[in-house]
């Protein structure tokens, strides 16, 4: 059974009800100093699962261990505002294991530059990254570029990805996202993904700036 949130967690939930986090002043201490290593091990586990052909005996052994770990984590479950996953801005992809683990190189009103290495978990087929992970990468970094440009929060209205060439695994790639133009609450964002000079994919998206308290 999940633990009840503490008073601080409850107040944070109430403060954010109906809207996004209003500032980027987020603690980098939640989860402890080894939380980044914890997330890294979880990511490696996903890679290993994606690549493994376990015996029936190994599957049963690991299943018992996973049940135990899930019970321990369920006991400390909390709300999205308090959980370090997705809020640790000092970690790749903010410690969010649902995102490809990009590293931000530079970010500001003029755009976001990042690096990403897709791994076995991101495999689509024949050694190339799944296009859905590429789109997810663009969605997150495109939203970041939009938010930094307008100094506010925005949601995706549409996102179009053109896959220009195969996106490889296990190679460092460069991502660049920037705001093309702003029309009132409409934020038009572009993005590119490169391996060296080779264009792997490019993005054209529209984000909508949220009104105060808008979910």
Buried (B, 14 or more C-beta within 10 A) or exposed (E): EEEEBEEEBBEBBEEBEEBBBEEEEBEBEBBEEEBBEBBBEBBEBBBEEEEEEEEEEEEEEBEEEEEEEEEEEEEEEBEEBBBBBBBBEEBBBBBBBEBBBBBBEEBEEEBBBBBBBBBBBBBBEEEBBBEEBBBBBBBBBBBBBBBBBBEBBBEBEEBEBEBBEBBBBEEEBBBBBBBEEBEEBBBBBBBBBBBEEEBBBBBBBBBBBBEEEEE
